[in-house]
Amino acid sequence: MTIPTIEYRGYELRAYSHQEFPLHRDPYAKGPRQFSSVVRIDTIQPSEAKARRYVTLFATASPTTAGDAIDLAMQYGKDIVDGKVQASGL
């Protein structure tokens, strides 16, 4: 398994996604597939600050594929680096 990673303005962004199961987290329950994601922001210089992790907040509906969740997490991480979003870490 590969972890999607990009370099953005001196930071390294990594995104992880996982499937959310409906109704008490039962994988056999009927319902739409939904995914959530986490973005990790590291500085390129390893001697600097620790990595920061953030849960992606979805403005509209939850993504229905893991790829969509990863894309939204990367964009959310870019917005945090740019200062467009004030997020609290995990």
N, C-alpha and C positions, 0 to 999 in steps of 0.2 A: 504494500500500500504506500502510495506517495502522498506527501503532504504538500498542498499547493502553497508556494512561497514566492513572494515578489519583493523587490527592493524598491522603496519609495521614499525619496527625499531624505536619505541617510538612515532610514529605518528598514527593518526586515519584517514584513507582514506574513503571518502564517494563519491559515483558516482551517477549521475543523468543523465537520457537520455530523449530526446524528439524527436518526428518525425518532419522532415523537409518536407514540402509540396512543390512540384514543381510548377513553373509558378505562381508567385504572391501569394504564400502561400495558394492556393485554395485546400481544402481537397478533392474536387471531380475531380480535374484535373488528366488526365492520365499521367503515368510516374512511374519510379521505386520508391519504398519506400526507403527513406534514413533517417538515424538518426544521431543526433549529441549528444555530451555528455559533461558534466562538472565534474571535480573532485575537491573535497574539501579536503584540508589537514589541520588537527587540531593537535596541540600538545596534548599529553596525560595530561600534567599538565595544568589545566584550568587557573591558574594565570599567565601563560606566554603569548606569543604573540597571536594576533588575528588569526582566521582561514584564510587560503589563498585559493582562488578559481582560477581554470585554465580551459580554454576551451580546450578540447582534439583536438590535431592536427593529422589528419589522413595522413599517408605517401602515401598510395595507394588510392583505392576507398573508398567512404563512406560506413559504415556498413549498411546492409539491415535488421537487426533485433535489437531490443532494447538490447537483451542480448549481442550481439557482441559489441555494443557501450559501454555498462557497462564494459565488459572485457578489451577493449582497454583503457578506462578511468582509470581503476585500474592500468594497466601496465604503463600508462603515469605518474600517480601519483608516482608509485614506482621509475620510472626513474628520476623524479624530486627530490625525497628524496635522491636517490643515487648520484645525481649530474651529471648524464649522459645527462640531458636536461636542458638548461637554458631557462625557460619559463617566460613570463610576466603575472602577475596576472590580474584578471578582475577588 
